[in-house]
Every structure is written in structure tokens, then in C-alpha cells.
Amino acid sequence: METQRVAVIIEDDKDIRDLLNAVLQQSGFKVFTAPNGTEGVEAVRTHNPTIVTLDLGLPDIDGFEVIRQLRLFSDAYIVMLTARAEELDTLMGLEAGADDYITKPFRPRELRARISAMLRRPAPARRPPRPPRPRGRRRRLRLPQGTRRPPQHPHPRP
């Protein structure tokens, strides 16, 4: 007997959250939603999902920090779903641990196809939890030689 797959949606926009909920339920997932990063991290910890969809622009902590926290204890597939379309954001999201990066507006059928493609790959072996990095040290994004460094805060909040 196969257990139902679980998905967690971390999205502050209720309309998008509801759309993602419908798409993932139609794909056979049991879905849990969170309107901010803190609740999202806790939902992933509680429900141990197969898939996490994550917005970058959350009201409490940004999506990059959410990924860093999730990767300390979860090997779920993470799909970034965000309005940020800059190449630097995509690179930073993938470097932080996302498995895919889709910009809004997105096509629901494409999202479903990308998730199906991810699930066809073998699941990674469970990693032992990594010890937390010391506060005050930042991991630097490595960019190709000759490119300029990203700003400290590439997207300040209004």
C-alpha cells in the first residue's frame, strides 16, 4: 500500500496559496500551507513533505533563509516560486538548496510537470543533520570570474 505524498506550500499570497493547493491536491498530494517562513519551517518539520513550494518574498524571513533552515533537517524537493526573475536571484536560490526555480506568473501544468520530473529521480539518501554554522559568518556565493559581486541586500524591502 502506497502512502500519500505530502507537500508544504510556503506562500504569503492567499490566492496563489489556494491555486498551489488545488494543483498539488489534483496531483495526489496531501497539502499543508503556511503564510510565512517561520510557520513554513515548522510545517516542514512536522509533516516531512516530499515537495515544498517556497516564495522568496515572505513577510517575516526571506525565502533564502527558509531554504537554509530547511536544509539543516529536510531533504524534501524545494521549488522556489517567486516574482523575482533576476538571474542573481535564481543562482542564489539554487545555490542555497532549491531544486527548481519558477518565476511568477507560472503555468500550473508546467509546475505539475516539473514536480513529476523531480519525483522520477531517485530520492536522495537521508543526510545526517549538519551542525549550525557559527553566527556572524556568511557563506559567499561564488560567481564566475570577471562578474561583479552581488550587493549585501539585493532586494531591500519597501
Backbone bond lengths (Angstrom), bond angles and torsions (degrees), N, CA, C in turn:
res aa  C-N    CA-C-N  psi(-1)  N-CA   C-N-CA  omega(-1)  CA-C   N-CA-C  phi
1 M - - - 1.452 - - 1.528 108.85 -
2 E 1.317 116.03 126.57 1.463 120.64 -178.07 1.519 109.98 -87.65
3 T 1.337 116.64 134.33 1.459 119.96 178.02 1.524 109.16 -80.85
4 Q 1.311 115.39 152.61 1.460 120.05 -179.73 1.516 109.97 -71.07
5 R 1.335 115.90 136.75 1.462 120.46 177.83 1.521 109.04 -72.95
6 V 1.326 114.92 151.66 1.461 121.73 -176.17 1.523 108.86 -118.12
7 A 1.339 115.46 140.99 1.461 122.14 175.23 1.524 108.91 -129.57
8 V 1.322 115.63 146.23 1.466 121.57 173.23 1.529 107.29 -120.88
9 I 1.324 115.47 130.43 1.465 122.56 177.99 1.526 107.21 -107.41
10 I 1.337 116.23 122.90 1.466 121.25 176.41 1.527 106.40 -114.37
11 E 1.318 115.87 99.99 1.465 122.49 -172.03 1.513 108.96 -152.49
12 D 1.339 116.79 130.34 1.462 119.78 -178.53 1.527 113.41 -84.39
13 D 1.325 118.79 -22.36 1.470 122.01 -179.87 1.532 109.36 -83.80
14 K 1.333 116.75 115.06 1.464 121.42 -174.83 1.525 112.24 -60.17
15 D 1.335 118.63 -40.71 1.465 120.57 -179.10 1.536 111.04 -62.31
16 I 1.314 116.45 -44.07 1.469 119.98 179.34 1.526 109.69 -68.86
17 R 1.320 116.40 -40.10 1.473 120.60 177.72 1.532 110.27 -58.32
18 D 1.345 116.57 -43.86 1.469 120.71 179.28 1.529 111.61 -66.23
19 L 1.339 117.13 -39.64 1.466 120.49 177.72 1.527 110.52 -63.52
20 L 1.327 117.07 -47.44 1.467 120.82 178.27 1.528 111.12 -60.78
21 N 1.321 116.35 -40.10 1.456 120.96 177.69 1.533 110.13 -57.82
22 A 1.338 116.86 -47.84 1.468 120.55 -179.84 1.530 111.43 -62.96
23 V 1.340 117.04 -45.10 1.464 121.25 -178.92 1.529 110.64 -60.66
24 L 1.327 116.65 -46.55 1.464 119.72 -177.24 1.526 112.16 -71.71
25 Q 1.325 118.11 -35.90 1.461 119.92 175.85 1.534 110.68 -64.38
26 Q 1.335 116.55 -40.67 1.468 119.91 177.32 1.522 111.22 -63.91
27 S 1.323 116.99 -24.62 1.464 121.31 178.34 1.531 112.02 -87.96
28 G 1.336 116.87 4.41 1.454 120.26 174.69 1.515 115.62 94.24
29 F 1.319 118.40 13.40 1.456 121.39 -179.84 1.525 111.31 -92.65
30 K 1.304 115.84 146.41 1.462 121.88 164.32 1.521 104.13 -86.28
31 V 1.321 117.96 124.49 1.466 121.69 -168.89 1.522 111.44 -113.88
32 F 1.330 114.27 136.80 1.460 122.49 172.18 1.525 106.51 -122.12
33 T 1.333 116.54 142.06 1.468 119.48 -176.83 1.530 110.30 -122.13
34 A 1.337 114.11 155.22 1.463 121.43 177.14 1.530 107.90 -142.96
35 P 1.338 117.60 134.96 1.464 121.02 -177.89 1.529 114.51 -87.12
36 N 1.342 117.31 -2.76 1.465 119.58 179.93 1.520 109.51 -152.44
37 G 1.319 116.00 171.66 1.453 121.21 -174.83 1.514 114.10 -66.92
38 T 1.325 117.44 -41.03 1.462 120.65 -178.14 1.521 111.10 -62.42
39 E 1.338 116.51 -48.02 1.465 120.36 178.36 1.526 110.68 -66.90
40 G 1.335 116.55 -32.84 1.454 120.36 178.56 1.515 112.56 -64.82
41 V 1.328 116.91 -45.15 1.469 120.82 178.07 1.527 109.47 -60.06
42 E 1.325 116.23 -42.60 1.469 119.90 -179.95 1.528 111.17 -66.94
43 A 1.333 118.36 -37.97 1.469 121.33 177.95 1.528 111.06 -64.02
44 V 1.330 116.90 -39.83 1.467 120.31 177.86 1.528 109.66 -65.95
45 R 1.314 116.89 -42.01 1.468 121.01 178.87 1.539 110.52 -62.25
46 T 1.313 116.53 -40.60 1.464 121.66 -176.70 1.526 113.20 -75.00
47 H 1.345 117.48 -42.33 1.468 121.08 -169.36 1.526 114.64 -102.53
48 N 1.325 118.61 -8.73 1.467 123.00 178.32 1.539 112.03 45.68
49 P 1.337 117.86 64.48 1.462 120.40 -173.58 1.529 113.43 -75.41
50 T 1.330 113.82 163.91 1.462 121.51 171.69 1.521 109.59 -82.36
51 I 1.337 116.21 -39.12 1.474 123.84 -176.11 1.522 109.38 -127.36
52 V 1.341 115.63 140.59 1.462 122.35 171.02 1.518 106.97 -126.65
53 T 1.338 116.91 127.90 1.463 119.11 169.31 1.528 105.94 -102.73
54 L 1.331 115.29 139.58 1.462 119.80 -170.01 1.520 110.95 -140.96
55 D 1.319 115.16 127.89 1.466 121.91 173.05 1.528 107.90 -87.43
56 L 1.323 116.37 147.06 1.472 119.55 177.28 1.526 112.19 -79.12
57 G 1.329 116.85 -40.96 1.465 120.82 -173.71 1.513 112.29 -89.65
58 L 1.311 116.59 76.65 1.457 121.19 179.99 1.524 109.77 -95.74
59 P 1.333 117.83 157.14 1.470 119.43 -174.44 1.525 115.46 -71.92
60 D 1.334 118.36 -24.43 1.462 118.22 -175.84 1.530 112.54 -105.57
61 I 1.312 118.92 -58.52 1.468 122.08 176.80 1.517 107.67 -126.35
62 D 1.323 117.80 148.53 1.462 118.49 -176.12 1.521 110.96 -77.08
63 G 1.328 114.90 161.81 1.455 121.76 -175.96 1.517 114.08 -59.84
64 F 1.333 118.36 -31.96 1.469 120.33 178.61 1.530 110.42 -62.49
65 E 1.327 116.68 -41.78 1.463 120.23 178.39 1.524 110.86 -68.85
66 V 1.329 116.99 -36.25 1.465 120.19 177.26 1.528 109.65 -60.59
67 I 1.342 117.30 -45.14 1.471 120.11 178.79 1.520 109.90 -60.02
68 R 1.320 117.46 -46.16 1.466 119.94 -179.19 1.533 110.84 -57.67
69 Q 1.330 116.06 -42.90 1.467 119.49 179.31 1.530 110.85 -67.00
70 L 1.334 117.62 -42.57 1.466 120.47 -179.24 1.522 111.68 -62.82
71 R 1.323 116.82 -40.12 1.461 119.83 -176.73 1.531 112.70 -69.44
72 L 1.323 117.85 -10.89 1.456 120.08 175.08 1.526 111.70 -71.64
73 F 1.346 116.98 -24.45 1.463 118.82 -175.81 1.532 114.97 -139.05
74 S 1.334 118.86 -7.30 1.463 120.23 -174.43 1.522 111.67 -126.49
75 D 1.328 115.32 143.22 1.464 119.93 173.42 1.530 110.86 -112.60
76 A 1.335 116.64 23.15 1.468 121.33 177.38 1.520 109.72 -61.00
77 Y 1.335 115.79 150.00 1.458 120.21 171.74 1.528 107.17 -68.91
78 I 1.333 116.76 131.82 1.470 120.88 -179.64 1.527 108.70 -116.04
79 V 1.341 114.71 124.40 1.460 121.68 176.40 1.523 107.16 -110.93
80 M 1.329 116.53 115.01 1.459 120.71 174.92 1.528 107.07 -77.38
81 L 1.316 116.94 127.55 1.464 123.14 177.40 1.514 106.08 -125.14
82 T 1.329 117.30 103.87 1.458 119.54 -169.83 1.517 112.31 -147.46
83 A 1.314 115.33 158.94 1.464 120.85 176.44 1.526 111.76 -80.77
84 R 1.323 117.76 -12.63 1.465 120.85 -179.00 1.527 109.60 -74.75
85 A 1.315 115.82 113.37 1.464 120.85 -174.15 1.525 113.36 -107.85
86 E 1.323 118.19 4.78 1.463 120.85 -179.78 1.525 110.61 -68.74
87 E 1.320 116.61 144.44 1.459 121.13 179.39 1.528 111.35 -58.31
88 L 1.315 117.36 -39.20 1.461 121.18 -179.42 1.529 111.29 -60.85
89 D 1.336 117.01 -40.70 1.467 120.29 177.88 1.523 111.04 -62.95
90 T 1.335 116.18 -42.77 1.465 120.49 178.63 1.522 109.97 -61.02
91 L 1.324 116.82 -47.96 1.468 120.54 -179.90 1.523 111.56 -61.38
92 M 1.322 116.74 -43.52 1.458 120.26 -179.67 1.529 111.20 -65.19
93 G 1.343 117.27 -39.34 1.460 121.08 178.71 1.517 111.89 -63.88
94 L 1.326 116.41 -45.80 1.464 120.11 179.55 1.526 110.67 -68.16
95 E 1.327 117.17 -38.89 1.463 121.07 178.17 1.533 111.34 -64.91
96 A 1.319 116.56 -35.01 1.467 120.40 -178.81 1.526 112.19 -72.38
97 G 1.357 117.25 -19.02 1.459 118.80 177.25 1.507 115.68 132.25
98 A 1.344 118.81 3.50 1.464 119.92 177.43 1.531 109.59 -71.27
99 D 1.324 115.52 149.21 1.468 121.04 178.18 1.520 111.59 -93.08
100 D 1.310 117.22 -22.87 1.461 121.32 178.13 1.521 107.73 -153.06
101 Y 1.338 116.15 160.95 1.461 122.06 -177.05 1.518 106.88 -140.80
102 I 1.319 117.16 116.23 1.465 122.44 -177.89 1.523 107.59 -123.48
103 T 1.341 116.05 133.70 1.463 119.09 179.63 1.524 110.61 -93.52
104 K 1.331 114.12 149.61 1.461 121.39 176.00 1.525 108.02 -87.55
105 P 1.293 119.48 146.87 1.458 125.66 -2.67 1.531 110.25 -71.49
106 F 1.325 115.91 145.37 1.456 120.61 -177.70 1.524 109.37 -114.47
107 R 1.320 115.52 162.20 1.464 121.51 178.22 1.528 107.60 -100.55
108 P 1.326 117.96 119.85 1.463 120.83 -176.73 1.531 114.04 -54.94
109 R 1.331 117.64 -39.66 1.473 119.01 179.77 1.521 111.01 -66.36
110 E 1.322 117.25 -36.23 1.468 119.82 177.04 1.526 110.31 -66.04
111 L 1.325 117.30 -42.30 1.465 120.33 177.41 1.521 109.90 -58.65
112 R 1.329 116.70 -46.35 1.466 121.04 179.89 1.529 110.51 -60.05
113 A 1.336 116.98 -42.24 1.472 121.17 179.82 1.526 111.33 -65.77
114 R 1.325 117.22 -40.76 1.469 120.20 179.31 1.531 110.97 -65.36
115 I 1.323 116.51 -40.04 1.462 119.94 178.27 1.528 109.99 -65.73
116 S 1.321 117.28 -43.05 1.474 120.56 177.33 1.520 111.08 -59.67
117 A 1.328 116.53 -40.96 1.469 120.27 179.13 1.532 110.43 -64.08
118 M 1.329 117.54 -41.26 1.468 120.34 178.33 1.520 110.84 -62.38
119 L 1.325 116.02 -40.93 1.462 120.19 -176.54 1.528 112.48 -71.70
120 R 1.326 117.71 -18.80 1.473 120.23 175.83 1.520 111.30 -72.95
121 R 1.337 116.38 -24.25 1.465 119.47 177.23 1.515 109.01 -74.29
122 P 1.323 117.04 148.73 1.468 118.05 177.39 1.524 110.63 -63.92
123 A 1.313 114.99 142.20 1.464 119.73 178.89 1.516 109.22 -67.40
124 P 1.317 118.23 139.76 1.466 120.27 177.40 1.521 110.25 -66.48
125 A 1.317 115.59 150.16 1.462 120.07 176.48 1.519 108.77 -64.58
126 R 1.299 116.31 147.81 1.468 120.32 178.32 1.513 109.61 -61.49
127 R 1.310 114.94 128.04 1.467 120.27 177.52 1.513 108.71 -90.98
128 P 1.315 116.54 145.48 1.467 117.00 171.95 1.525 108.31 -68.40
129 P 1.320 117.70 147.77 1.466 119.12 -179.35 1.523 111.14 -59.50
130 R 1.340 115.08 137.98 1.468 119.21 176.98 1.511 108.32 -83.91
131 P 1.325 116.17 145.31 1.468 117.61 176.15 1.521 109.25 -67.24
132 P 1.329 117.28 147.23 1.468 119.13 179.39 1.527 110.67 -62.90
133 R 1.347 115.09 143.87 1.462 119.13 177.01 1.512 108.90 -74.69
134 P 1.313 116.08 149.21 1.470 118.64 178.28 1.521 110.55 -61.59
135 R 1.313 115.52 141.72 1.467 120.66 177.55 1.525 109.02 -64.89
136 G 1.311 115.70 149.27 1.452 119.91 176.79 1.522 112.87 94.60
137 R 1.333 117.93 -19.63 1.472 120.37 177.01 1.506 108.52 -98.29
138 R 1.287 116.63 133.21 1.448 120.78 178.09 1.512 109.29 -111.27
139 R 1.301 115.03 140.57 1.451 119.55 174.20 1.515 107.06 -84.81
140 R 1.281 116.89 127.42 1.459 120.45 -176.21 1.517 110.61 -90.14
141 L 1.323 115.15 141.14 1.448 122.23 175.01 1.519 108.07 -77.07
142 R 1.304 116.63 127.63 1.461 120.08 179.45 1.531 108.47 -89.26
143 L 1.330 114.95 120.10 1.457 121.20 178.91 1.521 108.61 -108.06
144 P 1.334 116.95 154.26 1.464 119.23 177.99 1.532 110.73 -57.56
145 Q 1.325 115.62 148.01 1.462 121.31 -178.72 1.525 110.04 -57.55
146 G 1.290 115.98 139.64 1.452 121.45 177.87 1.518 113.27 93.79
147 T 1.343 118.45 -8.53 1.464 119.24 177.73 1.514 108.60 -93.22
148 R 1.323 115.68 157.56 1.454 118.54 -178.95 1.522 110.49 -81.93
149 R 1.299 115.44 156.20 1.464 120.87 -179.74 1.517 110.24 -72.94
150 P 1.332 117.54 145.60 1.468 118.82 176.67 1.520 109.84 -70.87
151 P 1.317 117.36 151.24 1.463 119.80 176.66 1.524 109.82 -65.71
152 Q 1.333 117.00 158.84 1.463 121.54 179.93 1.522 110.78 -56.93
153 H 1.320 117.37 -43.60 1.462 122.05 -179.87 1.522 106.78 -125.69
154 P 1.369 117.37 90.79 1.458 119.24 -173.12 1.530 113.50 -65.31
155 H 1.321 118.23 -22.18 1.464 120.21 -178.40 1.517 109.80 -137.72
156 P 1.322 117.47 82.25 1.464 118.27 179.15 1.524 110.28 -64.06
157 R 1.288 115.07 146.18 1.471 120.31 179.43 1.522 109.60 -77.54
158 P 1.326 116.47 141.29 1.476 118.87 178.02 1.497 111.62 -70.78
